[in-house]
Amino acid sequence: MKNSLWGILIILLMVVSCSSGANQLDLLNKENTLNEPLVNNKFVIYQALVRHFGNTHTTNKYYGSIEENGVGKFNDFTATALQELYDLGITHMWYTGVIEHATMTDYSAYGIKPDDPDVVKGRAGSPYAIKDYYDVCPDFAVDVSRRMQEFEQLIERTHQHKMKVIIDFIPNHVARTYYSDSKPDNVKDFGVDDDKTKQFLPANDFYYIPDSDFQVPGGYIPGGGEFYNVLKNGSFPESPAKATGNNVFSSSPAKDDWFETVKLNYGVDFQRNETKHFDPVPPLWFKMRDILLFWAGKGVDGFRCDMVEMVPVEFWAWVNDEVKKSHPDILFIGEAYNKQEYANFYTTGKFDFLYDKVGLYDTLKMLMRNDDYAGVRGIQDVWRNEVKGYSARMLRFLENHDEQRIASKDFAGDPFVAIPAMVLSATMATGPVMIYSGQEVGEPGIGHEGFGGEDGRTSIFDYWGVPQHQKWMNKGKFDGGLLAENEVRLRAFYKALFNIVKTEQSIQAGGFYDLMATQQVQPIFPNRIYAYLRYTHNERLLVIANFEKAVQNFTLILPDDVIQAFHMEGKQLVFKDLLGQEAITVNKFSNQIDLKLEANQAQILKF
C-alpha cells in the first residue's frame, strides 16, 4: 500500500509539472508561433546520382563515352562510404537513376535492346526516361548479368548502416524506346492492348496523334558530332506518333520539349477539357501500382515521385492506399511546385512529403545571391501562409539534380554562402532536409558535359566525374584525403549541423517562435538577419542567420511573452553555440542579447 501511495504521488507531481509547463508555453504569442501539431519528421536525405558517386575518372570529355569518362557503380557505395555518410548525419539515401533508362551505350550483348540515339538525351541518357520499370541501369553493375542482385546488395548494405533507401518513381512518362525485357511473366508492356486509332481512350496507356508519324526535332545532334551509331539518322519510327511527356500533343515536339519521352494516360482527356474517366479504374493505374509493389518488395523504403502534379491526384490517393496495405511505412515524397495545390496533394493525394521549392528554396536563393530585393520577410510568408499546417511535411533543400550548384558562377559562386540558408532549411521546422552529393564539399558544376550544357548543374544526361566529390572520395578511401582546408571546414559544418538535427529534441519535435514577426520588437534590425526560437518544455534553441555580406553587430530584443514563458528575467544565462563558436554569458538577463555575426554565418544557441 505504501509503494502504491508513492506511485500515485509521483504521477500527480508529473501531471502538475507537465500542466504547469504547458501553461507557461501558452504565454507565447500565437501570431509568432507555428500553430500546428508537432510531429517528428526530422530526417536527412542524401541524394546521390549513382552514375556520379563512385566515378573516379577525371577525363570529363565533352560527350564522352562510358569508357572515356567513366561511371559509378552500385558497389562503389562500400561499407566505408556508407559509414561516412551515416556519420555525416544522413538517415536516408536517395539513389538517383536506379531504374533502367534509355541510353546511347550498347548492352545488346546482355540481351538488352539498343535505344535509338535520336530519342535519347546525352550519351548516358536521362534517368527520367525510363526504358524498363522492372530492371536497373546496367551502367551501374560490375557484372551486368547480375545487375539486380548488385542493387539488392546495396539495399542490404544501406540498411545495415542504419539508413533507409529511396529511389525515383517516374509516373508521368516513359522513354520512347520503352521495352521491358525483365518484366514478370504476367505483365504486359505499356501500349500492347491500346487502340492506336484513337487519340484518347480511358483504357489506352498512351495518347496518340492518329495518322501522324513522329518527327525528331530539327537540329538535334545526338551524342555530338563525333558520335557514330548505325541508328543515328535523324528519324525514329513511331506511327502513329504518341504525345510527348511534357503534355505536347503533337507529332513534332521541339528540341526543348521532353521529346525523348511519351506521356502516360491516367484517364484524363486533355483534348476535351481535361475530363476524367476513372470509373472503371484505368488499366495503367494497376500497372503502376504493381511497379511500386515490385520495388517495395525488394526493400525500398520510399519513392521520390517525379512531377506529381502532371498525374491526377485521384491516382495518388488510390495508389497510396493500395501500396500501404502491404507496406504501411513506405514513404511517398512528391516533386511539387504549385503552392495552391499543396493541401490537395496532402489531404486527397495522401503524400507524406512535398518539395518546398517555390517557397523556402526560392526565397533563400535570392538571399544567397544577394539580390537587391531579397529580404527575410519572404521567409515569414512561407511559414505563415504558403505551407501553413504542413511545415512538418515539407522537404527542404538547397541543391538537387534540377537546381544549379550553389558554388557555380550561375548561382552564388561560393559554397560558404549557403551556411545561413542551410541552417534555416534544417532547423526551421520538424520536417526533413536534403543535400545533393558534392554540395557538402562545394562542387561548382563547372564544365560542358554534353547535352546539359554549361549551366551550373552537374549533368544528369552524360557520363561525368564530379571533381570536388572525387577529392572526398579519394579513390575509394572516402576519407576526404584530397580536400583543401576550406573544403574540409565546409564538410565539417554540414556534419555538425546534421548531427545537431539528429540529436536535438527541440529541432525534431519542438515549437517554433519567430522573433522577427513583430516589427515593434526589432525596430532597427538588419534586413537580412533572421532569428527564431525552437523549444520544448525542457530546452530552448535560439537560431540566428546572417545573410549580410559583412559582419553584423546588433542587439536582439526578446519579447516579454518569451521572457515570461521561459522564466528568463533576472537570471544568469549561458548561450552555448552548438556549431562550435564561443558561448555567450548574460548576467541578470532582462530582454536583450548583444550579438556579433560574421558575414554569411549562423548560430544555434542553446540555453
C-alpha positions as CSV (number, residue, x, y, z in Angstrom):
1,M,0.0,0.0,0.0
2,K,2.9,2.4,0.9
3,N,4.5,1.8,-2.5
4,S,1.2,2.4,-4.3
5,L,0.7,5.7,-2.5
6,W,4.2,6.8,-3.5
7,G,3.4,5.8,-7.1
8,I,0.2,7.9,-7.1
9,L,2.0,10.9,-5.6
10,I,4.8,10.7,-8.3
11,I,2.2,10.5,-11.1
12,L,0.4,13.6,-9.6
13,L,3.6,15.5,-9.4
14,M,4.4,14.7,-13.1
15,V,0.9,15.8,-14.2
16,V,1.2,19.1,-12.3
17,S,4.7,19.7,-13.7
18,C,3.6,19.0,-17.3
19,S,0.5,21.1,-16.8
20,S,2.5,24.0,-15.4
21,G,4.9,23.8,-18.3
22,A,2.1,23.7,-20.8
23,N,0.5,26.8,-19.2
24,Q,3.8,28.6,-19.3
25,L,4.2,28.0,-23.1
26,D,0.7,29.2,-23.6
27,L,2.0,32.6,-22.8
28,L,3.7,32.8,-26.1
29,N,2.1,35.0,-28.7
30,K,0.3,32.6,-31.1
31,E,0.8,35.0,-34.0
32,N,4.5,34.4,-33.8
33,T,4.4,30.6,-33.4
34,L,3.9,27.8,-35.8
35,N,0.5,26.7,-34.6
36,E,0.3,23.2,-35.9
37,P,0.8,19.7,-34.5
38,L,4.3,18.9,-33.5
39,V,5.4,15.8,-35.4
40,N,8.9,14.4,-35.6
41,N,9.6,14.0,-39.3
42,K,13.2,15.2,-39.0
43,F,15.4,13.0,-41.2
44,V,18.3,13.9,-43.5
45,I,18.3,12.7,-47.2
46,Y,21.5,12.4,-49.2
47,Q,20.7,12.4,-52.9
48,A,23.4,10.5,-54.9
49,L,23.2,10.0,-58.7
50,V,24.8,6.6,-58.8
51,R,26.4,7.4,-62.2
52,H,28.5,10.1,-60.5
53,F,29.0,9.0,-56.9
54,G,31.8,6.4,-57.3
55,N,33.2,7.6,-60.6
56,T,37.0,8.1,-60.3
57,H,37.6,9.1,-63.9
58,T,38.8,12.7,-64.4
59,T,38.8,12.9,-68.2
60,N,35.5,14.7,-68.4
61,K,35.4,14.8,-72.2
62,Y,32.6,16.6,-74.0
63,Y,30.0,14.0,-74.8
64,G,32.5,11.3,-73.6
65,S,31.6,7.7,-73.7
66,I,31.3,5.4,-70.7
67,E,34.8,4.1,-71.4
68,E,36.3,7.7,-71.6
69,N,34.5,9.5,-68.8
70,G,33.7,6.5,-66.5
71,V,30.7,5.7,-64.4
72,G,29.9,4.9,-60.8
73,K,28.6,1.6,-59.7
74,F,26.3,0.2,-57.0
75,N,29.3,-1.4,-55.5
76,D,31.0,1.9,-55.0
77,F,28.7,2.5,-52.1
78,T,31.0,0.5,-49.9
79,A,30.7,-0.2,-46.2
80,T,33.3,2.6,-45.7
81,A,31.4,5.1,-47.9
82,L,28.0,4.3,-46.2
83,Q,29.5,4.6,-42.7
84,E,31.0,8.0,-43.6
85,L,27.6,9.2,-44.9
86,Y,25.9,7.9,-41.7
87,D,28.5,9.8,-39.6
88,L,27.7,12.9,-41.7
89,G,24.2,12.7,-40.2
90,I,22.4,11.0,-43.1
91,T,19.4,8.9,-42.4
92,H,18.0,8.2,-45.9
93,M,19.9,7.6,-49.2
94,W,18.2,8.7,-52.3
95,Y,19.8,6.6,-55.1
96,T,19.0,8.5,-58.3
97,G,18.9,6.9,-61.7
98,V,18.5,3.3,-60.4
99,I,15.7,2.1,-62.8
100,E,16.8,1.3,-66.3
101,H,16.6,4.3,-68.6
102,A,17.3,4.8,-72.3
103,T,21.0,5.2,-73.2
104,M,23.3,5.5,-76.1
105,T,25.5,2.8,-74.6
106,D,25.1,-0.6,-76.2
107,Y,24.2,-3.5,-74.0
108,S,22.8,-5.8,-76.7
109,A,25.4,-8.4,-75.7
110,Y,23.4,-8.9,-72.5
111,G,20.1,-9.2,-74.3
112,I,19.1,-5.6,-73.8
113,K,17.5,-4.0,-76.8
114,P,19.6,-0.9,-78.0
115,D,18.0,2.5,-77.9
116,D,17.8,4.8,-80.9
117,P,20.1,7.8,-80.1
118,D,17.8,10.2,-81.9
119,V,15.4,10.0,-78.9
120,V,18.0,9.9,-76.2
121,K,19.4,13.0,-74.4
122,G,23.1,12.7,-73.7
123,R,25.5,9.7,-74.0
124,A,24.3,8.2,-70.7
125,G,20.6,9.2,-71.2
126,S,18.2,10.9,-68.8
127,P,17.4,8.8,-65.7
128,Y,13.9,10.2,-66.1
129,A,13.3,8.5,-69.5
130,I,12.5,5.0,-68.1
131,K,13.1,2.1,-70.5
132,D,12.2,-0.8,-68.2
133,Y,10.4,-0.3,-64.9
134,Y,11.4,-3.8,-63.8
135,D,15.1,-3.5,-64.2
136,V,18.1,-1.4,-63.0
137,C,20.5,0.6,-65.1
138,P,23.2,-1.8,-66.5
139,D,25.8,1.0,-66.3
140,F,25.8,0.7,-62.5
141,A,26.7,-3.0,-62.4
142,V,30.2,-4.6,-62.2
143,D,28.6,-7.7,-63.7
144,V,25.8,-6.6,-66.0
145,S,24.2,-10.1,-65.9
146,R,23.9,-9.7,-62.1
147,R,22.8,-6.1,-62.0
148,M,19.7,-6.6,-60.0
149,Q,21.5,-8.7,-57.4
150,E,24.1,-5.9,-57.0
151,F,21.3,-3.4,-56.4
152,E,19.7,-5.7,-53.8
153,Q,23.0,-6.0,-52.1
154,L,23.2,-2.2,-52.0
155,I,19.8,-2.0,-50.3
156,E,21.0,-4.5,-47.7
157,R,24.3,-2.6,-47.1
158,T,22.4,0.6,-46.7
159,H,20.0,-0.9,-44.1
160,Q,23.0,-2.4,-42.3
161,H,24.3,1.1,-41.9
162,K,21.0,2.3,-40.3
163,M,19.9,4.2,-43.3
164,K,16.8,3.9,-45.5
165,V,16.6,3.6,-49.3
166,I,14.7,6.0,-51.6
167,I,14.5,5.6,-55.3
168,D,12.7,7.6,-58.1
169,F,9.3,6.7,-59.3
170,I,8.6,8.4,-62.7
171,P,4.8,8.0,-63.3
172,N,4.1,10.7,-65.9
173,H,6.2,9.5,-68.9
174,V,8.5,6.7,-70.2
175,A,11.2,6.6,-72.8
176,R,10.0,6.4,-76.5
177,T,12.0,3.2,-76.7
178,Y,10.3,1.6,-73.7
179,Y,10.6,-2.1,-73.7
180,S,10.7,-4.3,-70.7
181,D,12.8,-7.5,-71.1
182,S,12.7,-8.1,-67.3
183,K,9.0,-7.9,-66.5
184,P,7.3,-10.7,-64.7
185,D,5.6,-13.3,-66.9
186,N,2.1,-11.9,-66.1
187,V,2.9,-8.3,-67.1
188,K,2.2,-6.7,-70.4
189,D,4.3,-3.8,-71.7
190,F,2.7,-0.4,-72.0
191,G,0.5,0.1,-75.1
192,V,0.3,-3.5,-76.1
193,D,-3.5,-3.5,-75.9
194,D,-4.0,0.1,-77.0
195,D,-6.4,1.1,-79.8
196,K,-3.9,3.3,-81.7
197,T,-6.6,4.7,-84.0
198,K,-8.0,6.8,-81.1
199,Q,-6.4,9.9,-79.7
200,F,-7.8,9.1,-76.3
201,L,-9.4,6.1,-74.7
202,P,-9.5,5.5,-71.0
203,A,-8.2,2.0,-71.5
204,N,-5.2,3.1,-73.5
205,D,-1.8,3.5,-71.8
206,F,-0.7,6.3,-74.2
207,Y,-2.1,9.3,-76.0
208,Y,-1.9,9.2,-79.8
209,I,-1.8,11.6,-82.7
210,P,-3.6,9.4,-85.3
211,D,-2.5,9.5,-89.0
212,S,0.8,11.2,-88.0
213,D,4.4,9.9,-87.7
214,F,6.7,11.1,-85.0
215,Q,9.3,13.7,-86.1
216,V,12.6,14.1,-84.3
217,P,13.2,17.7,-83.5
218,G,15.2,19.5,-86.2
219,G,18.8,20.3,-85.4
220,Y,19.3,17.7,-82.7
221,I,22.7,16.0,-83.0
222,P,22.6,13.1,-80.6
223,G,25.9,12.4,-78.8
224,G,27.6,15.3,-80.5
225,G,29.2,15.4,-84.0
226,E,31.8,12.7,-83.3
227,F,29.4,10.1,-82.0
228,Y,28.5,7.4,-84.5
229,N,25.7,4.9,-84.3
230,V,24.0,3.0,-87.1
231,L,20.6,4.2,-85.8
232,K,21.6,7.8,-85.7
233,N,19.8,9.1,-88.8
234,G,17.6,12.0,-87.7
235,S,14.4,9.8,-87.5
236,F,12.6,7.4,-85.2
237,P,9.9,5.0,-86.3
238,E,6.8,5.8,-84.3
239,S,3.5,5.5,-86.1
240,P,1.1,6.8,-85.1
241,A,3.0,9.4,-83.0
242,K,2.5,9.5,-79.3
243,A,2.1,12.6,-77.1
244,T,5.3,13.9,-75.6
245,G,5.9,13.7,-71.8
246,N,5.5,17.4,-71.1
247,N,1.9,17.4,-72.4
248,V,2.8,18.2,-76.0
249,F,0.0,16.7,-78.2
250,S,1.9,17.0,-81.4
251,S,3.9,14.6,-83.6
252,S,6.6,17.3,-83.9
253,P,7.8,18.3,-80.4
254,A,10.6,20.9,-80.1
255,K,14.1,20.2,-79.0
256,D,13.4,21.9,-75.7
257,D,10.5,19.6,-75.1
258,W,10.8,16.2,-73.3
259,F,10.8,14.7,-76.8
260,E,12.7,11.6,-75.6
261,T,9.6,10.6,-73.6
262,V,5.9,9.8,-74.1
263,K,3.1,10.8,-71.9
264,L,1.2,8.1,-69.9
265,N,-2.6,8.1,-69.8
266,Y,-4.2,8.0,-66.4
267,G,-7.7,8.5,-67.8
268,V,-7.7,12.3,-68.3
269,D,-8.8,13.5,-71.8
270,F,-6.7,16.6,-72.3
271,Q,-8.2,17.4,-75.6
272,R,-11.7,17.6,-74.2
273,N,-11.5,20.0,-71.2
274,E,-9.4,17.5,-69.2
275,T,-12.5,15.4,-68.5
276,K,-11.7,12.5,-66.1
277,H,-12.6,8.8,-66.7
278,F,-11.7,7.0,-63.5
279,D,-14.6,4.5,-63.3
280,P,-13.7,1.8,-64.0
281,V,-10.1,2.3,-62.8
282,P,-7.9,2.7,-65.9
283,P,-5.6,-0.2,-66.6
284,L,-2.5,2.0,-66.2
285,W,-3.2,2.5,-62.5
286,F,-2.9,-1.2,-61.8
287,K,0.3,-1.4,-63.8
288,M,1.9,1.5,-61.9
289,R,0.7,0.0,-58.6
290,D,2.4,-3.3,-59.4
291,I,5.6,-1.5,-60.3
292,L,5.7,0.3,-56.9
293,L,4.9,-3.0,-55.1
294,F,7.7,-4.7,-57.1
295,W,10.3,-2.2,-55.7
296,A,8.8,-2.1,-52.2
297,G,9.1,-5.9,-52.2
298,K,12.9,-5.5,-52.7
299,G,13.2,-3.5,-49.6
300,V,13.0,0.1,-51.0
301,D,11.7,2.3,-48.1
302,G,10.3,5.2,-50.1
303,F,9.8,6.8,-53.5
304,R,10.7,10.3,-54.7
305,C,7.8,10.8,-57.1
306,D,8.6,12.8,-60.2
307,M,6.4,15.7,-61.4
308,V,3.4,14.6,-59.3
309,E,1.2,17.5,-60.5
310,M,1.2,16.1,-64.0
311,V,-0.6,13.0,-62.8
312,P,-4.2,13.2,-61.4
313,V,-4.3,13.5,-57.6
314,E,-7.0,10.8,-57.6
315,F,-4.4,8.2,-58.8
316,W,-2.1,9.2,-55.9
317,A,-4.9,8.7,-53.4
318,W,-5.7,5.3,-54.8
319,V,-2.1,4.0,-55.2
320,N,-1.0,5.2,-51.7
321,D,-3.8,3.2,-50.2
322,E,-3.0,0.2,-52.4
323,V,0.7,0.1,-51.6
324,K,0.4,0.9,-47.9
325,K,-1.9,-2.1,-47.4
326,S,1.2,-4.3,-47.5
327,H,3.9,-1.7,-46.9
328,P,2.4,0.7,-44.3
329,D,5.7,2.6,-43.6
330,I,6.6,3.3,-47.3
331,L,7.3,7.0,-48.0
332,F,5.8,9.0,-50.8
333,I,7.7,12.2,-51.5
334,G,6.3,14.4,-54.2
335,E,8.1,16.8,-56.5
336,A,5.5,19.6,-56.5
337,Y,5.7,23.3,-57.5
338,N,2.2,24.7,-57.3
339,K,1.7,26.2,-53.8
340,Q,-2.0,26.3,-54.3
341,E,-2.2,22.5,-54.7
342,Y,-0.1,21.5,-51.6
343,A,-3.2,20.9,-49.4
344,N,-4.8,18.9,-52.2
345,F,-1.8,16.6,-52.6
346,Y,-1.6,16.1,-48.8
347,T,-5.3,15.6,-48.0
348,T,-6.6,14.0,-51.2
349,G,-3.3,12.6,-52.6
350,K,-2.1,11.3,-49.3
351,F,1.5,12.3,-49.9
352,D,3.8,12.1,-46.9
353,F,6.1,14.9,-48.0
354,L,6.3,17.5,-50.8
355,Y,9.1,19.7,-52.1
356,D,9.4,23.2,-50.6
357,K,11.0,24.6,-53.7
358,V,8.9,27.6,-54.8
359,G,8.6,28.7,-51.2
360,L,11.6,28.5,-48.9
361,Y,14.2,27.5,-51.6
362,D,13.4,30.4,-53.9
363,T,13.4,32.8,-51.0
364,L,16.7,31.6,-49.7
365,K,18.2,31.6,-53.2
366,M,17.6,35.3,-53.6
367,L,19.2,35.9,-50.2
368,M,22.3,33.8,-51.1
369,R,22.6,35.6,-54.4
370,N,22.4,38.9,-52.6
371,D,19.6,40.1,-55.0
372,D,18.7,43.7,-54.4
373,Y,15.1,43.0,-53.5
374,A,15.9,40.0,-51.2
375,G,15.0,40.1,-47.6
376,V,14.0,37.8,-44.7
377,R,10.3,38.8,-44.8
378,G,9.8,36.2,-47.5
379,I,10.7,33.5,-45.0
380,Q,7.8,34.6,-42.8
381,D,5.4,34.4,-45.7
382,V,6.5,30.7,-46.2
383,W,5.6,29.5,-42.7
384,R,2.6,31.8,-42.2
385,N,0.9,31.3,-45.5
386,E,2.4,29.0,-48.1
387,V,2.9,25.9,-46.0
388,K,0.6,26.7,-43.1
389,G,-0.4,23.5,-41.4
390,Y,2.1,21.4,-43.4
391,S,5.6,22.7,-42.2
392,A,6.5,19.3,-40.8
393,R,5.8,17.7,-44.2
394,M,7.8,20.0,-46.4
395,L,11.1,18.7,-47.7
396,R,13.7,21.5,-47.6
397,F,16.9,21.6,-49.7
398,L,19.3,24.0,-51.4
399,E,20.6,21.7,-54.2
400,N,19.3,18.7,-56.2
401,H,19.9,17.4,-59.7
402,D,17.4,20.0,-61.2
403,E,18.9,23.1,-59.5
404,Q,22.2,24.9,-60.0
405,R,25.1,24.2,-57.7
406,I,25.5,26.9,-55.0
407,A,29.2,27.3,-55.8
408,S,28.6,27.8,-59.5
409,K,29.0,31.2,-61.1
410,D,25.4,31.0,-62.2
411,F,24.2,30.8,-58.5
412,A,26.3,32.3,-55.7
413,G,29.9,31.4,-56.7
414,D,30.8,30.5,-53.1
415,P,29.6,27.4,-51.2
416,F,30.0,29.1,-47.8
417,V,27.2,31.5,-48.7
418,A,24.9,28.5,-48.1
419,I,25.6,28.3,-44.4
420,P,22.8,30.5,-43.0
421,A,20.4,29.2,-45.6
422,M,21.3,25.6,-44.8
423,V,20.8,26.2,-41.1
424,L,17.4,27.6,-41.7
425,S,16.4,24.7,-44.1
426,A,17.5,22.1,-41.5
427,T,16.1,23.7,-38.3
428,M,13.0,25.9,-39.0
429,A,10.5,23.0,-38.8
430,T,10.3,19.4,-37.8
431,G,10.3,18.2,-41.4
432,P,13.0,16.5,-43.5
433,V,16.0,18.2,-45.1
434,M,18.1,17.1,-48.1
435,I,21.5,17.7,-49.7
436,Y,22.9,16.7,-53.1
437,S,26.1,14.7,-53.4
438,G,29.0,17.1,-53.7
439,Q,27.2,20.0,-52.0
440,E,29.0,19.4,-48.7
441,V,32.4,19.9,-50.3
442,G,31.5,22.9,-52.6
443,E,31.1,21.3,-56.0
444,P,30.7,24.2,-58.6
445,G,29.3,22.2,-61.5
446,I,31.9,23.5,-64.0
447,G,32.1,22.0,-67.4
448,H,30.2,21.4,-70.7
449,E,29.3,17.8,-70.3
450,G,27.3,17.4,-73.4
451,F,23.5,17.7,-73.7
452,G,23.1,19.7,-70.5
453,G,25.5,22.4,-71.5
454,E,27.4,24.8,-69.3
455,D,24.6,25.7,-66.9
456,G,25.9,25.4,-63.3
457,R,24.5,22.0,-62.9
458,T,26.1,18.6,-62.8
459,S,24.6,16.9,-65.9
460,I,22.1,14.1,-65.5
461,F,22.4,13.3,-69.2
462,D,26.1,12.5,-69.7
463,Y,28.9,10.5,-68.2
464,W,31.0,12.7,-65.9
465,G,33.2,12.9,-62.9
466,V,32.4,15.3,-60.1
467,P,35.8,16.8,-59.1
468,Q,35.1,18.1,-55.6
469,H,33.3,14.9,-54.7
470,Q,36.2,12.9,-56.1
471,K,38.5,14.7,-53.7
472,W,36.5,13.5,-50.8
473,M,36.1,10.0,-52.3
474,N,39.9,9.8,-52.5
475,K,40.0,6.8,-54.9
476,G,37.7,4.8,-52.7
477,K,39.0,5.6,-49.3
478,F,36.2,8.1,-48.6
479,D,38.3,10.0,-46.1
480,G,38.5,13.4,-47.7
481,G,42.2,13.0,-48.1
482,L,42.4,15.2,-51.2
483,L,40.2,18.1,-49.9
484,A,41.7,21.5,-49.3
485,E,41.5,23.0,-45.8
486,N,38.5,25.2,-46.6
487,E,36.7,22.2,-48.1
488,V,37.3,20.1,-45.0
489,R,35.9,23.0,-43.0
490,L,32.7,23.2,-45.2
491,R,32.0,19.5,-44.8
492,A,32.6,19.8,-41.0
493,F,29.9,22.4,-40.9
494,Y,27.4,20.1,-42.7
495,K,28.4,17.2,-40.4
496,A,27.9,19.4,-37.3
497,L,24.5,20.7,-38.5
498,F,23.1,17.3,-39.5
499,N,24.1,15.7,-36.2
500,I,22.5,18.6,-34.3
501,V,19.4,17.9,-36.3
502,K,19.5,14.2,-35.3
503,T,20.1,14.8,-31.6
504,E,18.3,18.0,-30.5
505,Q,14.7,17.3,-29.4
506,S,13.6,20.9,-29.9
507,I,14.5,20.6,-33.6
508,Q,13.0,17.2,-34.0
509,A,9.7,17.9,-32.3
510,G,9.8,21.3,-30.7
511,G,7.8,24.5,-31.2
512,F,8.8,27.5,-33.4
513,Y,8.7,31.1,-32.5
514,D,9.6,33.8,-35.0
515,L,11.5,36.6,-33.3
516,M,11.2,38.9,-36.3
517,A,7.4,38.6,-36.6
518,T,6.6,41.8,-34.5
519,Q,8.3,44.7,-36.1
520,Q,8.0,46.8,-33.0
521,V,10.2,44.4,-31.1
522,Q,13.1,44.7,-33.5
523,P,12.7,48.3,-34.7
524,I,16.2,48.7,-36.3
525,F,17.0,45.1,-37.0
526,P,19.1,44.4,-40.2
527,N,17.0,43.4,-43.2
528,R,18.9,40.2,-43.9
529,I,19.2,38.7,-40.4
530,Y,16.6,36.2,-39.3
531,A,16.1,34.8,-35.8
532,Y,13.7,32.4,-34.2
533,L,13.4,30.0,-31.3
534,R,12.9,26.2,-31.3
535,Y,11.8,24.9,-28.0
536,T,10.3,22.2,-25.8
537,H,9.4,22.3,-22.1
538,N,13.0,21.2,-21.3
539,E,15.3,23.0,-23.8
540,R,15.5,26.1,-26.0
541,L,17.5,26.9,-29.1
542,L,18.0,30.4,-30.5
543,V,18.8,30.3,-34.2
544,I,20.2,33.4,-35.9
545,A,21.2,33.6,-39.5
546,N,23.1,36.4,-41.1
547,F,22.7,36.8,-44.9
548,E,24.5,40.1,-45.0
549,K,27.9,40.2,-46.8
550,A,29.5,41.9,-43.8
551,V,30.0,41.4,-40.1
552,Q,26.9,42.5,-38.1
553,N,26.9,43.8,-34.6
554,F,23.4,44.1,-33.3
555,T,21.1,43.7,-30.3
556,L,18.4,41.0,-30.3
557,I,15.4,42.0,-28.2
558,L,13.3,39.2,-26.8
559,P,9.6,40.0,-26.4
560,D,8.0,39.9,-22.9
561,D,6.0,36.8,-23.6
562,V,9.2,34.8,-24.4
563,I,10.9,36.0,-21.2
564,Q,7.9,35.1,-19.1
565,A,7.3,31.7,-20.8
566,F,10.9,30.6,-20.2
567,H,11.4,32.2,-16.8
568,M,14.4,34.3,-18.1
569,E,14.0,37.6,-16.2
570,G,16.9,38.3,-13.9
571,K,18.7,35.0,-14.4
572,Q,22.2,34.3,-15.5
573,L,22.0,32.6,-18.8
574,V,24.7,30.8,-20.9
575,F,24.1,30.6,-24.6
576,K,26.2,27.8,-26.0
577,D,26.7,27.8,-29.8
578,L,26.2,24.2,-31.0
579,L,28.0,25.0,-34.2
580,G,31.2,25.4,-32.3
581,Q,31.6,29.2,-31.6
582,E,32.2,30.7,-28.2
583,A,29.5,30.6,-25.6
584,I,27.7,33.9,-24.6
585,T,27.1,34.5,-21.0
586,V,24.4,37.0,-19.9
587,N,24.2,38.2,-16.3
588,K,20.8,39.1,-14.8
589,F,19.1,38.8,-18.1
590,S,16.4,41.4,-19.0
591,N,15.3,41.4,-22.6
592,Q,18.2,41.7,-24.9
593,I,21.3,39.9,-26.2
594,D,24.2,41.7,-27.8
595,L,25.5,39.6,-30.8
596,K,28.1,39.7,-33.4
597,L,27.7,37.5,-36.5
598,E,30.3,37.2,-39.3
599,A,29.1,37.5,-42.9
600,N,27.1,34.5,-44.2
601,Q,27.2,32.8,-40.8
602,A,24.6,31.4,-38.4
603,Q,24.5,30.4,-34.8
604,I,22.4,27.8,-32.9
605,L,22.5,28.9,-29.3
606,K,21.3,26.5,-26.7
607,F,20.2,27.9,-23.3
